[in-house]
Amino acid sequence: MRTGQTHLFIPGPTNIPESVRQAMNVPMQDMRAPDFGALTLGLFDGLRRVMRSASAEVFLFPGSGTGAWEAAITNTLNPGDKVLMSRHGQFSTLWVEMAERLGLDVEVIDVPWGQGVPVAEFERRLGEDREDAIKAVFVTHNETATGVTSDVAGVRRALDETFHDALLFVDGVSSIASIDFRMDEWGVDLAVTGSQKGLMCPAGLGILAVSEKAMDASTRSTMRRAYFEFSDMRKMNADGYFPYTPPTQILHGLAKSLARIEAEGLDAVIARHHRLAEGVRRGVSAWGLDLVAAEPALYSDTVSAIRVPEAVDAREVIRIAYEEYNTSFGTGLAQLAGKVFRIGHLGDLNEGMCLSALGIAEMALARSGVRLQLGSGVAAAQAFYAFGTEARERIA
Ligand code: PLP
């Protein structure tokens, strides 16, 4: 029998704040009622603010982030279009696979997992593409499998410096509402996310923000689509309605979570994620373990992928944490299976929760055969949370 709280430290779905859970506890309602539209229109405005966009068209598709990827591609591109993508983790790999399945001509740049989007290489390819054959560039802003955040602003600069007209697609599934994301400033044309990570809601919504340029492309795109048709959505969304049945409970939850983000302040939300993540990273470093992310500039503030020593199977660490300590950590995906475990540190989170994650990870690591000093990771994070960058002077 399990007692006490179950701890969820996976990088999505994330912990849902109690007020968001309560906001979803409403009877079913008529999604064609005269006052229903007001709920949805407020969500569009709130999501634009979270994505830092004044004018993007926002779509909420019943689905998940993967559905939003498909909607982004099928509404704006044409069969056989050339697109530029990199593969540097499991999610960027899946995005490449989807693009290929949908009939795009994908120019893939493979990068070792742990690196980010290869901005300089993108710039070189874009510079060589004098005819503008490349119709879109895809960036996985935060590669959840490796805990790597990429430089979207750098990709925008590469496009601008090569005077390239390609659309900029960004997967912000594990960054939006947690890591700095600037749709308008970075000239992002299609931003994709889901409801279950930084937005602290259940899974169930594939969320898209679309620039005017991408909306314009959607009027000429000939890829096949039906359910995900932007123009059907746009017509109904104008008054806050949907062409099909929306998940109304999640919409109520999203209204509450957006209100929470506004009350905390988006900048403060982003700073909190950075502070909490830095404490976790200091804990990992005190254990003598490495992150998959190759260098500090790439460190993700929403998830840390932690390598275990070669003789240890990371699946055992995850199993012990789950079975013995009621705690879920993220598993290593694809080529990282057995080699890493991941601590998700995004959404509704605070210092105490991160210290729990580190304390439980220490026990599971030690029991799996990793040599470390129990308490060392927790102490390093405590020092940072208590005294910030002055921790060394204050604790000695
Ligand atoms: N992209 C990234 C970066 C993700 O982390 C995920 C899910 O974890 C996805 C895409 C897929 O999203 P979903 O599971 O909501 O379909």
Boltz pocket constraint, residues with backbone or C-beta under 6 A from the ligand:
constraints:
  - pocket:
      binder: B
      contacts: [[A, 11], [A, 12], [A, 64], [A, 65], [A, 66], [A, 67], [A, 91], [A, 140], [A, 142], [A, 143], [A, 144], [A, 145], [A, 171], [A, 172], [A, 173], [A, 174], [A, 194], [A, 203]]
      max_distance: 6.0
